Amino acid sequence: MSAGTPVVPPPPEAARPSRAARLVGDWLPALPLILVAGALLLAPCFVMLRASFADATGTGFTLGNWIGVLGSRTARAAILNSLLLGFSVATIALLIGAPLAWVLSRMARGSRSLYLGLLNVAANFSGIGIGFAFVAALGTYGMVTLMVRAAGLDMVPPAANSFWGLVLAYEYTNVPMFVLFSLPSMALLREEWWEAAQCCSATLLQFWRHVGWPVLRPFLLASWLLIFTWSVGMYGTPVALMGGSPAAYPLITIDMSRTLQGSLFGSQRMPVMAVILMIFAMVSLLLFRLFTRRGLKWLT
């Protein structure tokens, strides 16, 4: 510093922004997003939670809604069937999607980009479109059904309102979604590890048992949890496939749809079912964070 350069004194303590002011300044750009998320996500959750404990007048507090729902045989069947359907769909997606993600991660960049585009389209195709596609392809007079019968084979496709019909419809979206979820974790397995295992005379099965599976397991289980939660809470696809059919496979979302359309079970049954879905989602989110935190140790 030259002799002629003036020395600027530090600002007084009162002129420095307080911690609260810095915090507001840091979060101010995100305030519109926070307000939208609060209005569209948090507020409906609190409304549903309050409605699940509201009495007939809507102002009092009662546990009768929960006792009535959990004591109902149809409600218990819907909850158990939703969990079974989610478990089956997520497990099949894991068995099919994990090998596909591994093969896709080892492809050349051009081919991988093409398949990623196709998977993104399939993963975002659901709801009424899936219901129409299922009937058009595997219905009684669907295209695939007629083609197989024309070849001389007696094909009886699963009904759209059956368990396996729902599984087939769900997998069209969930298998591509599982591949997209688990694809980034496939980059954790390095080629050097396989080469080192070969130098130690390890077989491919031994490599996957002692190296590959332990590394990928937390991320695959986390992806399984996401697919499970998504399948349990799917609304558009089962409603489009089964609608108001009395022979429909009982699910939580079908129960909610019937309650909304006709108040068949009373006005307070739907909020209880919605809160049950939120509980499943919260538990899955906590387990998801636990699995991913354990898997991230391979990145450090």
Backbone torsions as a table, in degrees:
resi	resn	phi	psi	omega
1	MET	NA	129.5	-179.7
2	SER	-75.8	164.4	-176.9
3	ALA	-69.3	-26.1	-177.1
4	GLY	-87.2	-4.7	-178.0
5	THR	-78.7	123.4	-179.0
6	PRO	-70.7	145.2	178.8
7	VAL	-92.7	120.9	-179.6
8	VAL	-89.6	120.1	-180.0
9	PRO	-69.9	150.6	177.7
10	PRO	-65.1	151.2	-179.0
11	PRO	-64.3	147.5	178.6
12	PRO	-63.4	162.1	-176.1
13	GLU	-61.6	-33.5	-178.2
14	ALA	-69.6	-24.6	-178.0
15	ALA	-82.0	-15.8	-179.8
16	ARG	-75.9	139.9	-179.9
17	PRO	-66.8	140.2	179.2
18	SER	-72.0	170.1	179.6
19	ARG	-63.9	-38.7	178.6
20	ALA	-64.6	-39.1	179.3
21	ALA	-66.7	-39.9	177.2
22	ARG	-64.8	-38.7	179.8
23	LEU	-64.7	-42.1	178.1
24	VAL	-65.1	-40.4	179.1
25	GLY	-64.9	-35.1	179.8
26	ASP	-71.4	-36.3	-175.7
27	TRP	-95.4	-5.8	-177.8
28	LEU	-60.6	-42.3	178.3
29	PRO	-61.5	-29.1	-178.9
30	ALA	-88.8	-0.6	-175.9
31	LEU	-60.7	-42.9	177.9
32	PRO	-60.0	-41.4	178.2
33	LEU	-65.3	-38.7	178.8
34	ILE	-64.4	-40.8	179.6
35	LEU	-66.0	-42.0	179.0
36	VAL	-64.7	-44.5	178.8
37	ALA	-63.2	-38.4	178.0
38	GLY	-66.5	-38.0	-178.4
39	ALA	-74.9	-35.3	-174.1
40	LEU	-97.5	-20.3	-176.4
41	LEU	-116.5	-55.9	-173.8
42	LEU	-73.3	-45.1	-178.2
43	ALA	-60.3	-45.8	176.4
44	PRO	-62.0	-33.0	177.9
45	CYS	-64.4	-44.1	178.7
46	PHE	-66.9	-36.2	178.3
47	VAL	-64.7	-44.3	178.5
48	MET	-65.5	-39.4	179.0
49	LEU	-64.0	-42.4	178.0
50	ARG	-66.5	-41.3	-178.3
51	ALA	-67.1	-28.5	179.8
52	SER	-69.4	-19.5	178.4
53	PHE	-110.4	9.2	-178.0
54	ALA	-84.9	147.0	178.1
55	ASP	-84.8	-170.0	-176.0
56	ALA	-63.9	-30.8	179.3
57	THR	-78.9	-18.3	-179.8
58	GLY	86.9	-0.5	-178.2
59	THR	-114.1	-25.3	-178.2
60	GLY	-88.3	-179.2	-178.2
61	PHE	-122.6	132.2	-179.2
62	THR	-152.3	151.3	173.3
63	LEU	-97.2	2.3	-177.2
64	GLY	-62.1	-32.7	179.2
65	ASN	-62.8	-45.2	-179.6
66	TRP	-68.7	-40.3	178.9
67	ILE	-64.0	-40.7	179.4
68	GLY	-66.4	-40.3	-179.2
69	VAL	-71.3	-50.8	-178.0
70	LEU	-68.8	-21.3	176.6
71	GLY	-87.9	-5.9	-179.6
72	SER	-85.1	132.8	179.7
73	ARG	-67.3	-38.1	179.4
74	THR	-66.2	-38.2	179.1
75	ALA	-68.1	-42.7	177.9
76	ARG	-63.8	-38.3	177.6
77	ALA	-64.5	-39.6	178.9
78	ALA	-64.5	-41.3	-180.0
79	ILE	-66.2	-47.3	-179.3
80	LEU	-65.3	-39.9	179.1
81	ASN	-66.5	-37.0	177.6
82	SER	-64.5	-42.2	177.8
83	LEU	-66.0	-41.0	178.5
84	LEU	-65.2	-42.4	178.4
85	LEU	-63.7	-45.1	178.6
86	GLY	-62.5	-41.8	178.6
87	PHE	-62.4	-45.4	-178.4
88	SER	-65.5	-44.9	-178.7
89	VAL	-65.0	-43.2	-179.1
90	ALA	-67.3	-37.7	180.0
91	THR	-68.0	-43.8	177.5
92	ILE	-63.9	-40.1	177.3
93	ALA	-62.5	-36.7	177.2
94	LEU	-66.0	-45.6	-177.1
95	LEU	-66.9	-32.1	-180.0
96	ILE	-92.4	-41.5	-172.7
97	GLY	-75.2	-33.8	-178.7
98	ALA	-63.2	-48.9	175.5
99	PRO	-62.2	-37.3	178.1
100	LEU	-64.1	-40.4	178.4
101	ALA	-64.5	-38.4	178.9
102	TRP	-65.2	-45.2	179.0
103	VAL	-64.4	-41.5	-178.6
104	LEU	-65.8	-35.2	-179.0
105	SER	-69.1	-20.7	-178.9
106	ARG	-99.7	5.8	178.5
107	MET	-80.1	164.8	172.9
108	ALA	-68.5	157.9	-172.6
109	ARG	-61.5	-40.6	-178.4
110	GLY	-64.8	-47.5	178.7
111	SER	-65.5	-39.1	-179.9
112	ARG	-63.7	-38.6	178.8
113	SER	-63.7	-38.7	178.7
114	LEU	-64.1	-47.9	-178.8
115	TYR	-69.1	-33.9	176.4
116	LEU	-63.4	-38.3	176.2
117	GLY	-63.0	-43.3	177.9
118	LEU	-64.4	-40.5	179.6
119	LEU	-66.2	-38.0	177.9
120	ASN	-63.8	-39.7	177.7
121	VAL	-63.9	-46.0	-179.0
122	ALA	-66.3	-36.7	-178.5
123	ALA	-69.4	-22.2	-179.0
124	ASN	-102.5	13.6	179.9
125	PHE	-107.5	106.5	-177.5
126	SER	-154.4	-171.5	177.1
127	GLY	75.1	-137.9	-176.2
128	ILE	-63.3	-33.3	178.9
129	GLY	-61.0	-40.4	177.8
130	ILE	-64.7	-41.6	178.8
131	GLY	-60.7	-44.6	178.6
132	PHE	-66.2	-41.7	-179.7
133	ALA	-64.3	-38.0	178.8
134	PHE	-63.4	-46.7	-179.7
135	VAL	-65.7	-39.8	-178.6
136	ALA	-69.9	-26.7	-177.8
137	ALA	-99.2	-45.0	-172.7
138	LEU	-119.2	13.7	176.0
139	GLY	-72.1	-177.9	-179.4
140	THR	-58.9	-37.8	176.6
141	TYR	-117.4	33.6	178.5
142	GLY	-73.9	163.9	-175.2
143	MET	-63.2	-47.8	-179.3
144	VAL	-66.5	-40.1	179.6
145	THR	-61.6	-45.4	-179.8
146	LEU	-67.8	-35.9	179.1
147	MET	-66.5	-42.0	179.9
148	VAL	-67.5	-40.6	178.6
149	ARG	-67.9	-33.4	176.8
150	ALA	-66.9	-25.3	177.4
151	ALA	-81.0	1.2	177.7
152	GLY	94.6	8.3	-179.6
153	LEU	-102.9	137.7	179.5
154	ASP	-87.6	99.5	-176.8
155	MET	-104.6	128.6	174.8
156	VAL	-118.5	95.7	-176.7
157	PRO	-69.0	154.3	177.1
158	PRO	-66.1	144.2	-179.9
159	ALA	-67.5	149.1	-178.3
160	ALA	-65.1	-26.5	-178.8
161	ASN	-98.1	19.4	178.9
162	SER	-104.3	171.4	-179.2
163	PHE	-62.3	-50.8	-176.5
164	TRP	-72.2	-26.6	172.7
165	GLY	-64.7	-41.6	176.1
166	LEU	-65.4	-39.8	179.8
167	VAL	-60.8	-45.9	179.2
168	LEU	-61.5	-43.1	-179.3
169	ALA	-67.1	-39.8	-179.6
170	TYR	-67.4	-38.2	-174.4
171	GLU	-66.8	-25.1	179.0
172	TYR	-58.5	-36.3	179.4
173	THR	-92.1	-37.6	-169.4
174	ASN	-79.0	-31.9	176.9
175	VAL	-64.4	-50.4	174.6
176	PRO	-59.5	-36.4	179.3
177	MET	-66.2	-39.3	177.7
178	PHE	-64.1	-40.3	178.4
179	VAL	-61.0	-43.7	180.0
180	LEU	-67.1	-35.7	178.5
181	PHE	-67.1	-43.5	-172.5
182	SER	-91.7	-9.3	-176.6
183	LEU	-60.7	-43.7	179.9
184	PRO	-60.8	-32.0	-178.4
185	SER	-70.3	-21.1	-179.5
186	MET	-66.1	-22.3	178.7
187	ALA	-71.7	-11.1	179.3
188	LEU	-70.2	-28.6	179.5
189	LEU	-79.3	116.8	-176.6
190	ARG	-95.2	148.6	178.7
191	GLU	-64.2	-29.5	179.8
192	GLU	-63.1	-31.4	179.5
193	TRP	-67.5	-40.6	178.5
194	TRP	-68.1	-38.4	177.6
195	GLU	-65.8	-39.9	177.2
196	ALA	-65.1	-38.0	178.1
197	ALA	-65.8	-37.9	177.4
198	GLN	-65.7	-37.1	177.4
199	CYS	-63.8	-26.9	178.1
200	CYS	-92.7	13.4	178.1
201	SER	64.5	29.8	177.3
202	ALA	-83.6	142.3	176.4
203	THR	-82.4	170.3	178.8
204	LEU	-64.3	-38.6	178.3
205	LEU	-64.1	-41.5	178.3
206	GLN	-65.6	-37.5	178.2
207	PHE	-62.1	-47.2	-179.0
208	TRP	-69.3	-31.5	-178.8
209	ARG	-72.9	-40.1	-173.0
210	HIS	-102.5	-17.7	-177.2
211	VAL	-123.4	-59.4	-172.5
212	GLY	-63.2	-51.7	-177.9
213	TRP	-66.4	-44.1	177.4
214	PRO	-60.2	-33.2	179.9
215	VAL	-73.8	-43.9	-175.0
216	LEU	-86.3	-16.8	-173.3
217	ARG	-55.7	-48.1	-179.2
218	PRO	-60.4	-39.2	-178.2
219	PHE	-73.8	-36.7	177.4
220	LEU	-67.9	-39.5	177.0
221	LEU	-67.2	-36.4	176.4
222	ALA	-64.2	-41.6	176.6
223	SER	-65.4	-38.1	176.4
224	TRP	-59.6	-41.7	179.1
225	LEU	-63.0	-41.0	178.9
226	LEU	-63.2	-44.5	179.1
227	ILE	-66.2	-39.5	178.4
228	PHE	-60.5	-48.6	-179.0
229	THR	-64.8	-41.1	179.1
230	TRP	-63.4	-40.5	-178.1
231	SER	-70.3	-38.6	179.3
232	VAL	-64.1	-37.4	-175.0
233	GLY	-96.7	5.1	-179.9
234	MET	-63.9	134.4	-175.6
235	TYR	-115.3	-49.5	-172.8
236	GLY	-65.0	-44.1	-175.8
237	THR	-65.6	-51.8	179.6
238	PRO	-64.3	-35.8	178.3
239	VAL	-66.5	-38.5	178.6
240	ALA	-68.4	-35.0	-178.3
241	LEU	-78.3	-37.8	-172.8
242	MET	-110.3	-31.7	178.6
243	GLY	57.1	-132.5	-179.3
244	GLY	-99.9	22.7	-178.8
245	SER	-63.2	131.2	179.2
246	PRO	-67.3	-21.6	179.4
247	ALA	-93.1	13.7	-177.5
248	ALA	-66.7	147.9	177.0
249	TYR	-66.7	121.8	-173.9
250	PRO	-68.2	127.7	177.7
251	LEU	-138.1	163.5	178.2
252	ILE	-61.8	-45.7	-176.9
253	THR	-68.4	-34.8	175.9
254	ILE	-66.8	-39.9	176.3
255	ASP	-60.7	-44.1	178.5
256	MET	-63.9	-39.3	-179.7
257	SER	-64.4	-43.3	179.2
258	ARG	-65.4	-37.2	179.0
259	THR	-66.5	-39.3	179.8
260	LEU	-68.5	-37.0	-174.8
261	GLN	-77.1	-38.2	-174.1
262	GLY	-133.4	2.5	-175.8
263	SER	51.3	45.8	-175.6
264	LEU	-66.2	-37.7	-176.2
265	PHE	-106.0	10.4	-176.7
266	GLY	101.0	155.3	-172.8
267	SER	-73.2	-16.4	-174.9
268	GLN	-97.5	-1.9	-178.0
269	ARG	-74.0	-39.7	-178.8
270	MET	-62.3	-44.5	176.6
271	PRO	-60.4	-36.0	178.5
272	VAL	-64.5	-44.4	178.2
273	MET	-63.6	-38.0	178.5
274	ALA	-64.5	-40.5	178.7
275	VAL	-67.6	-35.6	175.9
276	ILE	-61.5	-41.8	176.3
277	LEU	-63.4	-39.4	178.4
278	MET	-64.9	-36.9	177.9
279	ILE	-64.1	-45.2	176.8
280	PHE	-58.4	-42.1	-178.9
281	ALA	-66.1	-40.0	-179.7
282	MET	-66.9	-42.8	178.0
283	VAL	-63.2	-43.4	178.6
284	SER	-63.0	-37.5	178.9
285	LEU	-65.0	-41.4	178.2
286	LEU	-64.3	-43.4	177.5
287	LEU	-66.6	-35.6	177.6
288	PHE	-61.3	-44.6	178.6
289	ARG	-65.5	-36.3	178.8
290	LEU	-64.7	-44.6	-179.1
291	PHE	-67.2	-45.4	-178.7
292	THR	-66.5	-35.1	177.7
293	ARG	-65.0	-37.8	177.2
294	ARG	-68.8	-36.8	-179.1
295	GLY	-72.7	-27.9	-177.6
296	LEU	-70.0	-9.5	178.0
297	LYS	-65.2	-22.1	177.8
298	TRP	-75.6	-13.5	179.1
299	LEU	-89.5	-12.1	-177.4
300	THR	-96.1	NA	NA
